[in-house]
Amino acid sequence: MRIDSGVNLDSSENLSQFTLKKVTLNLLTSNKVQVEPTTELTPVNTDKLVKNDVSTLRHESHQSSEKSLSNKSWQFYYTQNDDGDTLLHMAIIQGYMEATFNLIKMAPHSYLLNIQNDDGQTPLHLAVLSQQPKIVRRLILAGANPSLRTFHGNTPLHLACTTGDLASVKALIDPINSIEKNCFLIGEKIQILSQDLEQRNYNGQTCLHIAASSDQVELVRLLVHRGADLNAREGLAGRTALHLALQCRCRSVVAFLLQECRFSLDTKTYRGETAYQLALHVDRQLARELVRLGAIPEPLPESDSNSSDEDESSAIIYMSQA
């Protein structure tokens, strides 16, 4: 059955068998983005379903009376429940793609796609967290804002880089192509919002910082090719992507940055350490490679030295001669 807007709510998916239960994704270590709350599927007794649940979609789609459907305008489907979730949030996290697409089509204005729940999550955040790039892309095409932050300061792109979800990253940052314009944007006056690759979370991290410290070399390569700033320093310690990759022993990222990228090897952290000095802590071979590429073999800052002055001096001489 179709409602007046032409949206078909019929679906073979059983939307009434699950409800939402808050859980926490333990995605990362202490030097990365903060943990984001999300949801998991929990079977429930359908007699106990709350009024504003995804099962409403199934119920409405089987109504035989157009009058009953006319009583439920788009406002009904975009009303927030006690957790701040709309039916769009809930359909996404439960994986109901057809219902999700119908709800997106139903929205008369793109601002409805940006409603944030009590955790500051938009439908776009949830589509990324549940790794559904097709929904991510459809939301972008419908005008969803990719720059909104959760209460931890993370945009959908920050979260996609944290989980290493290359498909969702592409869905967020790829330019709109001609096929998408012809299929989804005919006659539409939707403003597609561009993704700011330099946007920071509340730890001062860009998406490149997160990808580099997670050893996500393909993500790093994609972001660099799309123009991400290699010399940008994160807010906590002033580390660049190379600093973070060295410190986290992300060798594939370090190799990519050294072999394929152009950037300053002399950029210092807030503690005054260069990439070469950080490499001395981690891998002397990497330190020698940095010197070969033009890094200045400076001694470690006095406050950070854990070895004797003699050891440092001999190491620097050795690096210079290598």
N, C-alpha and C positions, 0 to 999 in steps of 0.2 A: 504494500500500500504506500501511496505517496502523500505527503502533506502538501499544503498549498504552495510551498516554495519549490516543489519538484524534487525534494530529497527523498530517496527511497530508503526507508529504515528497515526493510526486510533483511534478515540475516539468518543463516543456518547455524550460526554460532550460539551456543547455550550461554547466554549472558547472565543467567540467574543463579549459577552454581558457585559463584565466588564473591567474596568481599575483600576489603583491603585491610591489611595489617601492617603497621609501621615497623620497619626494620632499619638497620644501618648497614651501608655498604662499607666494608673495611677494605678500601681500595688501595691504600697508600701508606707510605712511611711518613715519619715525622717531618721530613723536609719537603713534603709535597703539599698539594692542596688539602684542605680540611675535609673530613668525612662528610658525605652528604646523606641525609636520611632519604630513604625511598620506601618501596612497598613490596610485599610479596603476596602471592595468591594463597588464600586459605579457604578450603571448602566450608560451607555453612549450610544450615537448614534454611531452605527458602522461605519458610514461614516467619523467620526472624530477620529477613532483609529489611534494612531501613528504607524509608520512603524515597530518598534521593539516591538511588543506586543505579548501576548500569543496567540492571534488570528492567528498569523503566523503558529503556529502548526496545527491548524485546516485547514488553507488554503493549507499548503503543503501536508497534509495527503490525500487531495482529488484531488491532481494533477494526471492526467492520464498519463502524460509523464515522463518516467524515466529520460529523459534528464533534465527536469526542476528540479528534485530532486537532480541530480548529481551536479547541479550548487550551491546547498546549502549544503556545508560540515558542519562538527561539528562546525567550526569556526563561522558560521552564528548564530547558536543557543547559543553560549557562548560569543557573543559580548555584551558588556555592553551598556546600554542606558545612557541618560543624568543624571540619578540618580544612576548610577553604577550597576543597576540590570541587570542580564541576564534573559533569558527566564526561566531558572530553578528557580531563585528567584521568578519570577512572577507566575509561575505555582504552586509553593508551597503555596504562600500566598493566592492564589485564590482557593486552595483546589482541584486542578485537579490531583488526585493521579496517574492515569494511564499515563498521559502526563509526570508527574514528574519522574515516574519510567523509562519511555522511554528515557528521557533526561539524567538520571543518567547512563543508559546502553550505551548511545551514547558517553559519554566522554571517549576519548582515554587515559587519564591520570587523576589520582585522584586530581591533583592540580587544575583542573578546577572546582572541587566541593568546593573549598575553596575561590573562588573569593568573595571579600568583596565589598558591595555597599558603597554609600557615608556616611552611618551611621556605617560602619565597620561591617555590618551584613553579615555573610555567609548564604548559603542555610540552613545549620544546625541550625543557630540561628532562622531563620524564621520558620522552621519546629517545633521548640520548642515553640516559641511564639504563633504559631497558633495551638498548642497542637495536633500534628499529629505524634504520636509515631511510626507508621509504616514507615513513611517517614524518621523519625530520625534514625530508625534502618537500613533502606536500605542505607542511606548515610554513616553510620558507616561501614557497610559491604563493601561498595564501596571504603573505604579508606579516607573518609572525616576526617579532623583534628578537634577533639573536644576541642582543647586547644586554639584556636584563640579567641581573645577578640574583643568586640565591642569598640567603641570610649569611652565608659564608663568603659571599663575594664572587662566586664562580658563575661564569656564563656557561651556556651549553658547550661552547668550544673548549673551555677549560676542562669540563667533565669528560668530553670525548677524548681529549689528549691524555687525561689521567688513566682511562681504561684502555687506551691504545686502539680505539675504534676508528680505524682509517676510513671506513665507509661513511660513518656519521660525520667525520671531519670534512670529507669531500661534499657530503650533502649540505653542510653548512656554508662552505666557502666557494664552491664551484659557481662560476657565472651561469646565469640563466641562458640556456641554449635555445635554438630556433624551434626544436621539437617541443620543448616545454612551453614556449610561448604559444605555439599553435594548439597544443592540447589543453592547456590549463588557463591561459590568459586571454583567450579570444573575447573581445568585448569588455574585458575587465579593466578597471582603473585602480589597480592595486600597486602601492608603492613597495617595491622589493627593497628591504633594508640591507645594506652591505655589512659585512662582518669586519670589525676592527681587530686586526691581528695583534695590535699593541695594547689592547685593553687588559687591565690588570685586575687580579682578585685582591682580597683584603690582605694577602701576604706580599703584595707587590709583584706577583708572578704573571708573566704573559704566557700564552699557550706554548710558545717555543721553550720557555724555561721548564715547563712541566714535561714536555715531550723529551727534552734533552736529558733531564734527570731521571727519566723512566726507561732510558735506553730504547726509545721508540724511533729508530733511525729512519724508517720510511715516513713517519709523521714529520720528523725534523726536515727531511729532504723536501717534502711537499710544502711545508710552511716557509722554508727558505726560498723555494722557487716562486712562491706567491708573494714574496716581499717582506717576510718577517725580519725584524731588525736583529742582526747577530750580535751587535754591540750593546743592546739594551741590558741594563743591570736590574736584577730583581731587588725588591724593597728591603728585605731583611738584612742581607749582608753585602749587597752590591755585586753579586756574581753574575757574569754573563752565561750564555748557554754553554760555552766551552768550559768555564770554571765549574759549572754544575756537573757537566759530563765527566770531567776529570775527577772531581771530588766523589762522585757516585760510582766511579769505575765503570762507566758506560763506554766500553772500548769501541763498539761499532759506531756510536755517535761521534766520539773523538776522532776516529779514523775518517769519517765523512767530513767533519768540519775542517780537519787539517788538509785533506786531499782535494776537496772540491770547493771550498769557500774562501772568500777574501774578507779578512777582518783584522782588527788590531790585536796583536799579541801582547801589547804593553798595557792594556786596560787593567786597572787594579780594583780589587774588592775594597770594601770600606775599611778593612784591616791593612790595606796597603799591599796585598799579595797579588802577584801576576799569575798567569796561567803556568809559567815555568815553575814558579815557587810552589804552587799547588801540586804540580806533577812530581816534585821532589818527594812529597809525602806518599805518593801513590805508586809511581812507576818511573824509574830512572830512564828507561828506554824512551818513554814518552817525553821526558824532559830533554833528552838528547835530540829527539826529533823536532821539538819546538825550537831548540837552538839552531838546528840546521835550517829551519824555515825563517829564521831571523829574530827569534826571541832573545832578549838580553839576559844572560845567566846571572841574575842578581842573587845575593844571599838572602836567606829567609829573614824576616823581621825579627829583631832580638827577642821580643816578647813571645814569639811563637816557636822559638828554636828549642827542640827537644834533644838535640845532639850537641856535641862539643864544637867549639869554634874550629878546631882542627879538622874535624870530620866535614864540616860545611865547606871549609876552604878547599880541601882536597877534592870534594865533589864538584865544586864550581870549576876548578882547574881542569878536572877530567871532562866535564861537560864542554868546556871551551875548546878542548883539544880534539873532541870526538868529531 
